[in-house]
Amino acid sequence: MAFLNLQRISCCIPILLFSLLATTPSTVVYANTSTATSLPSVESFFEYPAMSSVALSPNGRNVAMLVADKEGKLRLGVMDVVERKPKVLASLDDADVSQFHWVNNDRLVFSAGDHTIGQGNQQGGPGLYAIDLDGKNFRQLVDRSASMLTGRNSNVQGILPFNTIFYTTDAKKDSDDIYVLQLGTRNNLVNDSHRQPANLLRLNTRTGHATIIDRPGFTTGWIMDQQGEPRVATTEDGDIASVFYKDTSDEKWRKLASFNILSNGFIPEFIGPDGVLYVRSHNGGDKESLYRYDLSKNAIDPTPVVSLKGYDYAGSVVYNDKKFLGVHYETDADDTLWFDKDMQTMQQQVNALLPGTVNRINVARRSETPYVLVTSFSDVLPSTFFLYDSAAQKLILLGRTMPHIDPQQMATKDMVHYKARDGLDIPAYLTLPNVAKGKDKKNLPLVVLVHGGPWVRGGDWRWSREVQFLASRGYAVLEPEYRGSMGFGWKHFHAGWKQWGLAMQDDVADGTKWAIAQGIADPKRICIAGASYGGYATLMGLINDPKLYKCGFEWVGVTDINLMYNVTWSDASDESKKYGTPVLVGDQVKDAAQLKATSPLENAARITQPLLMAYGGSDVRVPQIHGSKFYDAVKANNPNVEWITYPEEGHGWRLMKNNVDFWTRVEKFLDKNIGAQ
């Protein structure tokens, strides 16, 4: 049983990690902590964040954050924004504080986790605890042990079962309530191939009393209005998604729309302070935008609120209790669109103090102070947190996520575009390493890093551990947003359907050839790499284009599409196998010949290039059998295959020691095969 540590002594927070250095209205300069000739260590890229999850209280008078102690354990720290005397509010004896949220001005909730334990060794859920700002009235709300599960009752009293997670706070002022979700067990520790709905409960953080909210069907998501009431619910029934709205007049759910889960429907985004529902939709066009939804007409307004040229809208809204202030969004890099003139002015002031970085401003819901939060980052700088005093126009440095990273040693990243062989425009991020003075960034060794998913946007302009590590060792890195990637319009996404190993693979090869034609890449020193789907693309790249890639390294990669259907202990639901995978990847019966032709496992004998493979022994997304079966097949004809397993890891490396081990192996592998020098 974990016990709460109520230390509240300011000296207990490492001063370098909880810096409170007021800056005058001038540029903030980051110190160069490394020598000009030394390479940053592998550990510096993959260490755990020193500070994260910074948030203002609803009244803006206090700021809370997660801060690591000397042993790296995360604790919940709080600080009055005026007095600026930090204190540790809570820590757990046997775990990190992994997440927190303000319930109201005087109370917070937090959950547990342990970044030193791999997925396979996790023995319970995150739990949930509540505590007052002064350290009093502590209460455990959710059990961390899997031993207690309860049925669905209308009212629940006492500690809730482990499969209960925080969802959102009650927006009403001074409310002690929050909302939590009770998920199906397959979303937690017990593997069950049948999806279960997300039950929503209103939970009082002082009494522990919980009430289940009536849901309109098989719920997959909820949205609250500004009075803290559940107002929108999304459901799924087979391959049909529906959106329901609860009218304030009769408090009954009514259906707004239904559509196929893979069609151009709409996604509810949030309900503004004025009661307007905002949704994301293509609305008949190629790019997704942010729209108002007219509840009286059951229709999307024809004119978008936010539309981005060349990109789908993706971002987060910024608002207080009075108005919708603006949106943080992403195109080739991150930016903010403000609808409020005062916020526009404040953004200009902050940008003048912090030039060369993206500076995201977030506000308190009902601020009683001139303070806002600023998160500053770039391609060479991991996130740094500030308070900004808008009255004095002064920044107060709170801390950095990665204090051992020297921006001057990092490499710049830019978005580029190239044409695929069928003419489709392919965006990609290109990171070029720092080179010796007097040398051009030409004819470089190149790592083509293929993102996983694949139905996600893979890269962004922010600092990346893996990319910057490779660049620090002298490698250019190309990250293609091949067809099927999301964020670049419906046409780009739809063009990737059933194109695993085919046109999706050609897009990656065409990007590699573009880098050669531009003089960036040395055609004799190119390696392909990636994880998950990126691992699949790595293997298919070595098979389809043996003259293009001299080597490949992949981790947790899919090695056979049929295994995605046949392995019963994966986390793929029956619904995804029935409605998603046959449409997006291929049908086992109708597309049997294609799935065989595009299976790395079936074509393993064709890979003769050096290959590095790594898998997690506790991976339920791509179970280890993908790797072991392929390794057994490929090693018969290829003596240059290195095989690694991390028994306690899941779908990717959680533990720092394993990240350091893996990327140290990658460094040696690349140096041997396409050497940066």
HELIX and SHEET records of a PDB file:
HELIX    1   1 SER A   10  CYS A   12  5                                   3    
HELIX    2   2 VAL A   42  PHE A   46  1                                   5    
HELIX    3   3 GLN A  119  ASN A  121  5                                   3    
HELIX    4   4 THR A  185  ASN A  187  5                                   3    
HELIX    5   5 LYS A  341  LEU A  353  1                                  13    
HELIX    6   6 PRO A  407  GLN A  409  5                                   3    
HELIX    7   7 ARG A  465  SER A  472  1                                   8    
HELIX    8   8 TRP A  490  HIS A  494  1                                   5    
HELIX    9   9 ALA A  503  ALA A  517  1                                  15    
HELIX   10  10 TYR A  533  ASN A  544  1                                  12    
HELIX   11  11 ILE A  561  ASN A  566  1                                   6    
HELIX   12  12 ASP A  574  GLU A  575  1                                   2    
HELIX   13  13 SER A  576  GLY A  580  3                                   5    
HELIX   14  14 THR A  581  LEU A  584  1                                   4    
HELIX   15  15 ALA A  592  ALA A  597  1                                   6    
HELIX   16  16 ALA A  604  ARG A  606  5                                   3    
HELIX   17  17 ILE A  625  VAL A  634  1                                  10    
HELIX   18  18 MET A  656  ILE A  674  1                                  19    
SHEET    1   A 5 LEU A   4  ASN A   5  0                                        
SHEET    2   A 5 LYS A  87  LEU A  92 -1                                        
SHEET    3   A 5 LEU A  74  ASP A  80 -1                                        
SHEET    4   A 5 ASN A  62  ALA A  68 -1                                        
SHEET    5   A 5 MET A  51  LEU A  56 -1                                        
SHEET    1   B 5 LEU A  21  THR A  23  0                                        
SHEET    2   B 5 LYS A 394  ARG A 400 -1                                        
SHEET    3   B 5 THR A 384  ASP A 389 -1                                        
SHEET    4   B 5 TYR A 371  PHE A 377 -1                                        
SHEET    5   B 5 VAL A 358  ASN A 362 -1                                        
SHEET    1   C 4 ASP A  96  ASN A 104  0                                        
SHEET    2   C 4 ARG A 107  GLY A 113 -1                                        
SHEET    3   C 4 LEU A 128  ASP A 132 -1                                        
SHEET    4   C 4 ARG A 139  VAL A 142 -1                                        
SHEET    1   D 5 ASN A 155  VAL A 156  0                                        
SHEET    2   D 5 ALA A 210  ILE A 212 -1                                        
SHEET    3   D 5 ASN A 199  ASN A 204 -1                                        
SHEET    4   D 5 ASP A 177  GLN A 182 -1                                        
SHEET    5   D 5 THR A 164  THR A 169 -1                                        
SHEET    1   E 4 THR A 219  MET A 224  0                                        
SHEET    2   E 4 PRO A 230  ASP A 237 -1                                        
SHEET    3   E 4 ILE A 240  LYS A 246 -1                                        
SHEET    4   E 4 TRP A 253  ASN A 260 -1                                        
SHEET    1   F 4 PHE A 266  ILE A 271  0                                        
SHEET    2   F 4 LEU A 277  SER A 281 -1                                        
SHEET    3   F 4 SER A 289  ASP A 294 -1                                        
SHEET    4   F 4 ALA A 299  ILE A 300 -1                                        
SHEET    1   G 3 GLY A 315  TYR A 319  0                                        
SHEET    2   G 3 PHE A 324  GLU A 330 -1                                        
SHEET    3   G 3 ASP A 334  TRP A 338 -1                                        
SHEET    1   H 8 LYS A 413  LYS A 419  0                                        
SHEET    2   H 8 ASP A 425  THR A 431 -1                                        
SHEET    3   H 8 ALA A 476  PRO A 480 -1                                        
SHEET    4   H 8 LEU A 444  VAL A 450  1                                        
SHEET    5   H 8 ALA A 521  ALA A 531  1                                        
SHEET    6   H 8 CYS A 551  TRP A 555  1                                        
SHEET    7   H 8 LEU A 611  GLY A 616  1                                        
SHEET    8   H 8 VAL A 641  TYR A 646  1                                        
END                                                                             
